[in-house]
Amino acid sequence: MGLVAMSAAASEFATIAPANAQSSKATPADLPMIKPGTRTSFASMKQIDAGVLNVGYAEDGPADGAAVILLHGWPYDIYSYVDVTALLASAGFRVIVPYLRGFGTTLFLSSETFRNGQQSAAALDTIALMDALKIQKAVIAGFDWGGRAADVMAALWPERCKALVSVSGYLVAIPEVNKRPLPPKAELAWWYQYYFATERGRAGYEKYRRDFARLIWQIASPKWDFDDTTFDRSAAAFDNPDHVNIVIHSYRWRLGLAEGESKNDELEKRLAEAPVITVPTVTLEGDANGAPHPDASSYAKKFSGKYSHRIVQGGVGHNLPQEAPQAFADAVVEANGYV
């Protein structure tokens, strides 16, 4: 797919010395100031067998640094974190940024494995990756699909989560709740989910996946002036052979139109109870997020540990870590310092 050849060369951040070798003591003030879009490549790209996958991931920072795992969303990829990764590495963190199943160079080890897009599968993938990398505990941060996976991890495996950073807060999906109709204006925002519920939608996404992704980027981040090079860099991740199957299953499962895996039933049963998250958490929201998202007041009580929420100003949309990497990196460092 051409993705394996991504450069491992040093980036513009090569001249930034670690601001604090003991990353557990780093503060937002330790991070250098950067302009979004400064970096266009990662320090290194790697592959590792983890669970049912061979996972492609970016890594930066000292091997003995406090671990941070950054989880991307749809239709995005690891380049949502290309600036954030360099910032955190400069503060002494070991940063891991995996392609989710169905994206980039992450591939299933067996053709027989069910292409499952339910939320618990993404969280289990992250646990398996941590095990493969011998990481017992990490700050888990994400947005969109990645934010949901991060929330699920924090809810079900708090012992593996040092702290949590989640864009748009509490994103645990409950299919039975999602079956309930909303007022027409609210339903309009979910048009792509209903499109994906049809075979026409599957065929349309297969044929026009890049056009579809560009449209979602524009709707979800109406003030983000991204260029073709930035989009194409991420769009290459959608050429993954399992991408369409994972995306379609994910959205059908959320609406109760597709079954998950029976081995995950107990996990989903626990999630359906909307468990409170006990790990220290920072939640973020862009002031110009064009994607459907809950109001912070609706989920603040779902976080019982040390908690803070902030609105990121400046026309910041749904892809918050790429549009406002400084704010996202600051949140990771702050959450890490809560422990």
C-alpha positions in Angstrom: 0.0 0.0 0.0 3.0 2.3 0.0 2.6 3.0 3.7 5.4 0.9 4.9 7.9 3.2 3.1 7.1 6.1 5.4 10.3 7.9 6.4 12.0 7.3 9.6 14.2 10.3 9.1 14.7 13.0 11.7 12.1 15.7 11.6 12.1 19.4 12.2 11.9 18.6 15.9 15.4 17.0 15.9 16.8 20.1 17.4 14.5 20.1 20.4 16.2 18.6 23.4 14.1 16.8 26.0 12.6 19.4 28.3 12.3 17.1 31.2 13.9 13.7 31.3 11.5 12.6 34.1 8.3 12.9 32.1 6.2 12.1 35.1 7.3 15.5 36.4 6.9 17.5 33.1 4.4 20.4 33.0 2.8 22.1 30.1 5.3 24.9 30.5 8.1 22.4 29.5 6.7 22.0 26.0 8.0 24.1 23.2 5.6 26.3 21.3 4.9 25.2 17.7 2.6 26.1 14.8 0.2 23.3 13.7 1.5 21.5 10.7 5.2 22.0 11.6 5.9 18.3 11.4 5.1 16.0 8.4 6.7 12.7 9.5 7.4 10.6 12.5 10.7 9.7 14.1 10.2 6.0 13.4 7.5 3.6 12.0 7.3 0.1 13.3 5.3 -3.1 13.1 4.5 -5.7 15.8 2.2 -8.7 16.2 -0.3 -7.9 18.9 -3.4 -10.0 19.5 -5.2 -10.7 16.2 -3.3 -8.0 14.4 0.1 -7.0 13.0 0.0 -3.4 14.2 1.7 -0.5 12.4 2.6 2.3 14.7 4.7 5.4 15.1 7.1 5.7 18.1 9.1 8.6 19.5 10.7 9.6 22.7 13.0 7.7 25.1 12.4 4.0 25.6 12.3 4.4 29.4 10.0 7.4 29.3 6.4 7.4 30.8 4.2 5.8 28.1 1.5 7.7 26.2 -0.7 6.0 23.6 -2.5 8.2 21.2 -5.6 6.8 19.4 -6.9 8.3 16.2 -10.5 8.5 14.8 -12.4 8.1 11.5 -11.9 9.2 8.8 -8.4 10.2 10.1 -5.2 8.4 10.9 -2.0 8.6 13.0 -1.0 11.9 11.3 -3.6 13.6 13.5 -0.8 13.3 16.1 2.3 14.1 14.1 2.9 17.4 16.0 1.6 16.1 19.3 4.0 13.2 19.2 7.1 15.4 18.8 5.9 17.8 21.5 5.5 14.9 24.0 8.7 13.2 23.0 10.5 16.4 23.7 9.2 16.3 27.2 10.6 12.9 27.8 7.5 10.7 27.1 7.6 7.5 25.2 4.9 8.1 22.6 3.1 5.3 20.7 0.6 6.1 17.9 -1.0 2.9 16.4 -3.1 2.6 13.3 -6.4 1.3 14.4 -7.7 -2.0 12.8 -8.7 -1.3 9.2 -6.3 1.6 8.8 -2.8 2.1 7.4 -0.3 -0.8 7.9 -2.3 -2.5 10.6 -3.4 -5.9 9.2 -5.2 -9.0 10.5 -2.9 -12.0 11.1 -5.6 -14.3 9.8 -8.1 -14.1 6.9 -10.5 -16.0 9.1 -10.8 -13.3 11.8 -14.1 -11.5 12.0 -13.6 -7.9 10.8 -15.2 -6.4 14.0 -15.6 -2.7 14.4 -17.3 -2.6 17.8 -15.9 -0.4 20.5 -14.6 -3.2 22.8 -12.5 -4.6 19.9 -10.6 -1.4 19.6 -9.9 -1.3 23.3 -8.8 -4.9 23.3 -6.5 -4.1 20.4 -4.8 -1.4 22.5 -4.4 -3.7 25.5 -2.8 -6.3 23.2 -0.5 -3.7 21.8 0.6 -2.6 25.3 1.2 -6.3 26.2 3.3 -6.8 23.1 5.3 -3.7 23.9 5.6 -4.6 27.6 3.9 -1.5 28.6 1.9 -2.1 31.9 0.4 1.4 32.2 0.1 4.4 30.0 -1.7 7.7 29.6 -4.4 6.9 27.0 -5.6 9.8 24.8 -7.9 9.9 21.8 -10.6 11.6 19.8 -13.5 10.2 17.8 -13.1 6.4 17.5 -9.9 6.8 19.5 -11.6 8.7 22.2 -14.2 6.0 22.5 -11.6 3.3 22.7 -9.7 5.3 25.3 -12.9 5.8 27.4 -13.6 2.0 27.2 -10.1 1.2 28.4 -10.4 3.6 31.3 -13.8 2.2 32.2 -13.0 -1.5 32.0 -9.2 -1.6 32.6 -8.4 1.3 34.9 -5.3 -0.5 36.1 -3.8 -0.1 32.6 -4.6 3.6 32.4 -2.4 6.1 34.3 -4.7 8.9 33.0 -7.1 9.7 30.3 -7.5 12.5 27.7 -10.7 12.4 25.7 -12.0 14.8 23.1 -15.8 15.3 23.4 -15.7 13.5 26.8 -17.6 10.4 27.6 -18.2 8.5 24.3 -19.1 5.0 25.4 -21.7 3.7 22.9 -24.8 1.9 24.0 -26.6 0.4 20.9 -30.0 0.0 22.7 -29.9 3.8 23.4 -28.8 4.5 19.9 -31.9 2.9 18.5 -34.1 5.6 20.0 -35.2 8.3 17.5 -34.0 11.9 17.8 -35.6 15.1 16.6 -35.1 15.6 12.8 -32.4 18.2 13.1 -30.4 16.0 15.4 -30.9 13.0 13.1 -29.6 15.0 10.1 -26.1 15.1 11.6 -25.9 11.3 11.6 -26.7 11.0 7.9 -23.6 9.0 7.1 -24.5 6.3 9.7 -27.8 5.7 8.0 -26.1 5.7 4.6 -23.7 3.0 5.8 -26.7 0.9 7.1 -27.5 0.2 3.4 -25.7 -1.9 0.8 -25.7 1.2 -1.4 -23.8 3.0 1.4 -21.2 0.2 1.6 -20.7 0.3 -2.2 -20.6 4.1 -2.2 -18.0 4.2 0.5 -15.9 1.5 -1.2 -15.9 3.6 -4.4 -15.6 7.1 -3.0 -13.8 6.6 0.3 -11.4 9.6 -0.3 -14.2 11.9 -1.4 -16.2 10.8 1.6 -13.4 11.4 4.0 -12.7 14.9 2.6 -16.3 15.8 3.0 -16.4 14.7 6.6 -13.2 16.6 7.3 -14.8 19.8 5.9 -18.1 19.3 7.8 -16.5 18.3 11.1 -13.8 21.0 11.0 -15.4 23.9 9.0 -12.7 26.4 9.9 -9.7 24.1 9.4 -7.9 25.2 6.2 -6.1 21.9 5.5 -4.3 21.5 2.1 -4.2 18.6 -0.3 -0.9 17.3 0.9 -2.1 17.1 4.5 -5.3 15.2 3.4 -3.5 12.9 1.0 -1.0 11.9 3.7 -3.8 10.6 5.9 -6.1 9.3 3.1 -3.5 6.7 2.2 -4.5 4.9 5.4 -7.9 4.2 4.0 -6.4 2.0 1.3 -6.2 -0.8 3.9 -7.9 -3.9 2.6 -10.1 -4.2 5.7 -11.0 -0.5 6.0 -14.5 -0.6 4.4 -15.5 -3.7 6.3 -14.4 -2.3 9.7 -16.1 1.1 9.1 -19.4 -0.4 7.9 -19.5 -2.9 10.7 -18.7 -0.2 13.3 -21.6 2.0 12.4 -24.1 -0.8 11.8 -23.1 -2.2 15.2 -23.7 1.1 17.0 -27.3 1.2 15.6 -28.0 -2.4 16.6 -28.0 -3.5 12.9 -25.0 -5.8 13.2 -23.8 -8.3 15.8 -20.5 -8.1 17.5 -18.4 -11.0 18.7 -19.9 -13.2 21.4 -16.6 -13.2 23.2 -17.1 -9.5 23.8 -20.7 -9.7 25.0 -19.8 -9.5 28.7 -17.6 -6.4 28.1 -20.4 -4.7 26.1 -22.9 -5.6 28.8 -20.8 -3.8 31.3 -20.4 -0.8 29.0 -24.2 -0.7 28.5 -24.4 0.3 32.1 -22.5 3.5 31.3 -19.8 2.9 34.0 -18.2 5.8 35.8 -14.5 6.4 34.9 -12.3 6.6 37.9 -8.9 7.5 36.4 -7.7 11.1 36.3 -9.1 12.7 33.2 -8.9 15.8 31.0 -11.6 16.3 28.4 -11.4 18.7 25.6 -13.7 20.3 23.0 -12.9 22.5 20.0 -14.9 25.7 19.8 -15.8 25.0 16.1 -16.5 21.2 16.2 -18.9 20.6 13.4 -19.4 16.9 14.2 -22.2 15.8 16.6 -20.9 15.9 20.2 -22.4 16.0 23.7 -22.3 19.1 25.9 -19.7 18.8 28.6 -22.3 19.3 31.3 -23.9 16.0 30.2 -20.9 13.9 31.0 -18.9 15.7 33.7 -20.3 13.3 36.4 -19.1 10.3 34.5 -15.6 11.1 35.7 -15.1 10.5 39.4 -11.3 11.0 39.7 -9.5 14.3 39.4 -11.0 15.9 36.3 -10.9 19.1 34.2 -12.5 20.2 31.0 -11.6 23.0 28.6 -12.8 24.5 25.4 -10.0 25.0 22.9 -10.5 28.3 21.2 -9.5 29.5 17.7 -11.9 27.8 15.3 -10.8 24.3 16.3 -12.9 21.5 14.9 -13.3 17.8 15.4 -9.7 16.8 14.6 -8.5 18.6 17.7 -5.0 17.1 18.1 -4.0 18.0 14.5 -5.7 21.4 14.5 -4.5 22.4 18.0 -1.5 20.1 18.9 -0.3 22.5 21.6 -3.6 22.3 23.5 -3.8 18.5 23.1 -0.2 17.9 24.3 -0.7 20.3 27.2 -3.7 18.2 28.2 -1.7 15.0 28.1 1.0 16.5 30.3 -1.5 17.9 32.7 -3.4 14.6 33.0 -0.1 12.7 33.6 0.6 15.1 36.4 -2.7 14.4 38.2 -1.2 11.1 39.4 
